[in-house]
Amino acid sequence: MSKYAVRNDGHGWRAIGGPDDIAADEWYCTGLPPDPVPVLPSSKELSVDAKAVRDKLLAIAANRMGPLQDAIDTESATEEEVESLLRWKRYRIALNRIEMQEKFPVDVEWPMSPDQFQ
C-alpha cells in the first residue's frame, strides 16, 4: 500500500515510509493522494507576464508604424496611410497605459490592434 505525506496547504505531497515520516505541516495518506491545489501566480509574476506581452505588442506596432511614418515623412502618404498611422499611435498609447488600469495586473483589458479592424 502506498503511503504519502500530503501538505496541509494542498500544494503537493511526497512518498514516505510510514506515519512517523510526516512533518508538522503534513497529513498522512494511504492510497492515491489528492490532486495538488494549483499555485496561483503572484501579483509580481502577473505584472512581469503582462509587461512581456505588452512589449511584444509594442514591437509589432513599431514594425507597422515605421513604413507609415516613412510615407508621411516623404510626403507620399495616402489618406488611408495617415489614418492608419494615427490608429497605430493610439493603440501604442493604450498599450503603454495598461499599468494604469484599475485591475492591473490581475485583469488587463488589452486594446484592440488596428489589424483587428481591417
Secondary structure by P-SEA (a helix, b strand, c coil): cccccccccccccccccccccccccbbbbcccccccccccccaaaaaaaaaaaaaaaaaaaaaaaaaaaaaaaaccccaaaaaaaaaaaaaaaaaaaccccccccccccccccccccc
